[in-house]
Amino acid sequence: MFCAISGTTPEEPVVSKASGLLFERRLIEKHIAEYGTCPVTKESLSNEDLVPVKVNKAVKPRPLQAASIPGMLSLFQNEWDAVVLSNYALEQQLHNARQELSHALYQHDAACRVIARLKKERDEAYGLLARAERQLPAPAAVPSLALSNGKRAAPEGEQDSVAGKRVKQGITPEMIKELTDCNTRLSSQRKKRQISPDLAPSEAVESYSQLSSHPLHKTNKPGILSVDVHQEKDLILTGGVDANAVILDHNSGEIVSTLSGHSKRVNSVKFVPQGDYVLTGSSDKTVKIWQANGDGIYECKHTGREHTGEV
């Protein structure tokens, strides 16, 4: 006799009065509690319709695989494989969770940086606005008997008696004349300025062609602010917005050394052939002196902090 649900020999068999089918008591009672019908015929069924069947208590036989040592080893191996696969799945889930966490932290850090930059720009805008308001000239005087809205103004005596309604004077004709004269004088000086004979003519510049290109500085802050050339060693020195100075060997096209030490952009660079020195000036108000060691790598030998502004 086999259970109609599990297909195995039931330990506590019962028979349905309606269908005559044999079931395991615990299985059919759970099914009736959940659905209230027979799992085979789908007819209405209750616990009162179940009749217990009296049978001798039988001991469940061992599985065939557990009847020998090789079979038990095979069972243990299957259990071990299941544990390993489960552990691998857990490790994969942990790895994915770590990646999602790192991505969320990166987004949070980027958002904080954007907010800080926006706050800084806002404060700078407030400062510029306040400075512009202080430098803004006063508006021109309003006639005493007429206002912009068409209403008649009060007489002089009444205007003096009202506090807080005094109008400031704007740019006077004398100021306008002085600005015009200054502009004319500077324009004439610019027109008389002579071009240096050391500069290359425009025809020669148009004939130039690019021989090579070298990405020396960081791409997140592009820009080269100063260049110097060592004629004897054929070296090129550049200072960039990324706060680094780079020495390039023109013959090989390789970077000889990267001078990192400034906290802001490098505005000026210069080779000093005597002693093989390099000078760099930066917006961080410092000047650094670099010297090459025996391996050709430049090291900072001195930092000057005497300046109070950008170098």
DRENPA-800491 format. One record per residue (C-alpha): residue in one letter; x, y, z. Coordinates in steps of 0.001 Angstrom, whole numbers, plus 500000, padded with zeros to 6 digits. Layout:
BEGIN
AXYZ ...
END
This chain:
BEGIN
M500000500000500000 F501300503420499003 C500235506950499851 A498402508713496998 I500365511929497733 S503956510835498461 G503965507458496676 T505699505818499659 T504510503344502299 P502676505392504952 E503606505104508609 E500064506040509758 P497690505234506881 V494148506577506570 V491444505959503939 S489052508544502517 K485377507543502747 A484507509535499628 S487234508341497219 G488607505219498956 L492201506432498438 L494993505762500929 F496942508675502432 E499575509433505039 R497679511047507934 R500010514030508476 L500113514852504733 I496358514651504093 E495560516653507258 K497871519461506156 H496259519452502714 I492725519527504165 A493680522387506542 E494961524433503599 Y492559523569500761 G489659521492502255 T489524519169499211 C490854515781498146 P494238516205496407 V493325513613493740 T489579514022493016 K489334517710494106 E486110516881495964 S485256518397499338 L486991516494502162 S487218516891505948 N489058515145508767 E485818513264509715 D485899511541506298 L489239509878507109 V489208506332508495 P492436505043510096 V493800501701508851 K495273499380511480 V498507497770510268 N501546496275511949 K504277498772512796 A506957498316510157 V510520499546510435 K511660501602507445 P514352499777505526 R517682501472504965 P518345503013501582 L520271500786499248 Q523187503207499132 A523549503174502942 A523835499387503079 S527584499418502339 I530661501507503072 P531154502638499442 G527510503672499330 M527867505692502545 L531038507334501188 S529066508273498089 L526346509825500267 F528935511778502246 Q530541512963499008 N527195514190497702 E526551516039500954 W530028517603500798 D529476518718497191 A526185520314498199 V527910522166501061 V530689523403498726 L528175524644496149 S526183526408498835 N529356528032500177 Y530288529191496660 A526843530729496183 L527195532571499504 E530630533892498484 Q529190535161495202 Q526408536941497064 L528962538482499455 H531096539678496527 N528091541286494833 A527073542953498092 R530590544377498520 Q530572545742494976 E527200547385495498 L528410548867498795 S531610550251497243 H529599551727494360 A527209553382496814 L530125554777498846 Y531744556116495655 Q528505557832494660 H528198559313498157 D531768560612498037 A531217562106494572 A528007563774495759 C529834565254498766 R532559566627496476 V529978568190494149 I528151569762497100 A531417571154498484 R532341572613495082 L528902574167494677 K529130575701498161 K532526577148497314 E531233578610494045 R528221580026495889 D530448581712498480 E532654583142495722 A529573584446493917 Y528349586056497146 G531743587696497598 L531799589033494040 L528244590320494424 A529088592103497663 R532226593616496084 A530233594742493055 E527586596336495267 R530291598277497131 Q531844599494493867 L528478600259492196 P528142604007491526 A525223605880493002 P522203606519490722 A521703609933489165 A519784612600491054 V516018612586490565 P514325615878489696 S512709617469492689 L509224617892491233 A508688614680489242 L509113610953489924 S509251607918487593 N505678606932488380 G504325610274487156 K503365611619490570 R504392615050491742 A507251615060494240 A507302617033497439 P509045620424497582 E512659620705498762 G511716621548502300 E509497618522502606 Q512115616231500984 D514743617269503513 S512358616484506349 V511741612901505127 A514567610586506236 G515849607672504138 K514702609065500763 R517875610893499769 V519112609900496282 K522847609394495724 Q524614611030492814 G525846608814489890 I528811609173487495 T529488612838486834 P530429614244483396 E533939614913484736 M534384611180485470 I533142610221482016 K535548612684480395 E538472611330482446 L537656607709481459 T537396608684477787 D540766610469477844 C542432607464479534 N541021605117476916 T542268607330474067 R545746607567475590 L546095603804476133 S544776603014472648 S547386605264471057 Q550138603572473075 R548998600116471964 K549022601160468326 K552606602446468656 R553864599237470282 Q556609597622468183 I556739593872467533 S559947592260468773 P562302591192465945 D563020587926467833 L559486586665467269 A558787584372464329 P556736585966461526 S553200584760460877 E554247583121457585 A556793580946459405 V554289579975462089 E551767578906459441 S554378576582457913 Y554938574728461193 S553749571110461412 Q553368568804464421 L556243566339464855 S555060564517467979 S552557564673470822 H553212563660474436 P550462563464477112 L552610564590480037 H550077565846482546 K546893564462484072 T543800564542481874 N541371565396484682 K543084568825484985 P544450569541481484 G546593572522480667 I550296573513480458 L551090576959481848 S554857577264481257 V557626575642479177 D561426575781479236 V564048574005477064 H567515572769478059 Q569466573248474833 E572535571180475786 K570708568070477031 D567694568506474705 L565256568349477639 I561815569982477804 L560382571186481122 T556643571888481485 G554463573135484349 G550793572183484406 V547467572872486045 D547672569451487757 A550300570871490201 N553118568847488587 A556188569722486548 V557400567174483986 I560844566790482365 L560743565151478901 D563655563786476886 H563012565128473375 N565195562550471615 S563633559434473181 G560190560894473889 E560267559460477425 I559532561233480707 V562749561706482659 S561157562817485912 T557858564079487320 L558269566829489922 S555402566429492390 G555317568603495475 H553146571640494812 S549550571697496004 K548295574034493256 R549053574722489596 V552649575350488508 N552801578793486856 S556521579082486054 V559414576671485376 K563078577306484569 F566233575267483878 V569456576372485611 P572351574657483758 Q574877575394486524 G574493572514488956 D571699570925486948 Y568933572716488888 V565257573252488093 L563111576056489547 T559309575892489815 G556860578546491006 S553269577739491931 S549961579268492949 D550482577744496418 K552837580731497171 T555979578548497130 V559111578236494978 K560883574882494855 I564480574129493826 W565072570667492315 Q568385568964491543 A569119565742489667 N570743562871491580 G573079560206490187 D570203558318488512 G568917561423486738 I565870561725489018 Y565159565249490240 E564613565718493981 C563412568782495876 K566335570440497668 H564680573591499000 T561215575146499302 G560852578903499538 R557791580277501318 E558650583973501325 H555890585002498910 T552451586107500090 G550673585536496746 E550850583384493653 V554292582989492101 
END
